[in-house]
């Protein structure tokens, strides 16, 4: 048994490490250049710090000598929120941080999905929407450009959009939760079944079914009405603040729902045709800092470095 | 210097490229095969080659790959196919696959059932006297979830071949299996005790393809809803 390693973990050998290092160096240059100083926090945190924000739950639980329950951190956003609220309690915002650190989640191990995985990301604290959101999106796209990724797109949505739409159509809380859970799984057949069971006019049911499928260029923001108009205007405001290079990468996506408990507004996901799963994600978490005693609006993203590496390799192969 | 390709070669090449399909679809062989090919024909995808070749698996020009139904979610999740068609039974069993379920296609209707030998209900009997029942199935996760959801203790016995044999030989008290007409169950002296889920063919998509090829996928869905 001594020669084995835990399921979902692995060793990294020199060839891979060299390529990963070259990639993270390029990302770091962009992060630092944009004013995001690198921080590092303990791999171990008290379990209560995470409060069930991450759906997959902690991969590993430990005890210290006093019997406290510790976890290996499930992401870096929560620890950095803690750092910002405690170590920078009186610093004037905005605060900018970047990180390169491993996170641990209880996932089904497969390629690009490890229980221990390296994240590269930034957090912008004290900068509200839309300017803060746009700044972080610009950093994200600049970093991916610097890494050499060519065909990526960033899907931009808003986690408040669909819940607000459900409420405004009189869908009760319980049924709404079920619909959002189905949507998070991508089960549109289930959503249709659930909507058919609610007391809705055909036109309303059709609208609620159609909205999460709206995704595309800025043309999808035209001609919106009601609660959609408000969300659309929020996205339009972000779009206007993006650099032209970033704007060309963004697709608007009304189907994005809350993947992490602390998201409160704009969310985004990074897609590349060379890899079947998003390479990274981010969003606004305007209420998380308040939990640590310094309420400030915030936004950030995390890239999965291993997936980015797979996508880069895939793109290179595609170019032959 | 290598000879430059002639005009004829170029135009052939160009027309090939123009015809290269925008989407790759994973098509299940087996019970859903015929219905799926008929549907693709109606959507204007040429399946003549697929029908004519029993052994070939990859049909690049039509954008079709053929495989076992239970492999479809694997290919679609990894992005090796943009879209796929498979039974709801497969999706229930592999519920942790990250794929989008876009449409209930309606055909290939089957029911996932709990069945036992005719006569006295041996599952109920075992639960009453022993508190636990043995269930044979090719769908261990669906079966386990069904018994857990109904707070009954079951030992799930996974079998690869004919499930109907297991209760007849006394290996188990009941089976969880998919049935279309119930004929096989009847012929083996088995009766349906509980219906677990109705299963039809489903159209699934890779989550990244569903965003990056949105226009192509939506066009196909529109066609599908019009058929």
Contacts between the chains, C-beta under 8 A, distances in Angstrom:
chain1	res1	chain2	res2	distance
A	108	B	96	6.1
A	153	B	211	7.2
A	153	B	212	6.1
A	155	B	211	5.5
A	186	B	98	7.3
A	186	B	99	6.6
A	186	B	100	3.5
A	186	B	101	6.4
A	186	B	205	7.9
A	186	B	207	5.9
A	186	B	210	7.6
A	187	B	100	7.8
A	187	B	101	4.8
A	188	B	100	6.6
A	188	B	101	6.0
A	188	B	102	5.5
A	188	B	103	7.7
A	189	B	101	4.9
A	189	B	102	7.3
A	189	B	103	6.6
A	189	B	104	4.9
A	189	B	202	6.5
A	190	B	101	7.1
A	192	B	104	7.8
A	213	B	218	7.3
A	215	B	211	5.8
A	215	B	214	4.9
A	216	B	214	5.7
A	216	B	215	7.1
A	251	B	211	6.5
A	251	B	214	7.6
A	253	B	211	6.5
A	269	B	211	7.8
A	271	B	208	4.8
A	271	B	211	5.4
A	271	B	212	5.5
A	272	B	208	7.5
A	273	B	208	7.1
A	273	B	209	7.9
A	273	B	212	5.6
A	275	B	79	6.7
A	275	B	208	7.0
A	276	B	77	6.4
A	276	B	78	4.9
A	276	B	79	2.6
A	276	B	80	7.7
A	276	B	206	5.2
A	276	B	207	7.5
A	276	B	208	5.5
A	276	B	209	7.7
A	277	B	79	7.8
A	277	B	98	6.6
A	277	B	207	7.0
A	277	B	208	6.6
A	278	B	207	7.4
A	278	B	208	6.7
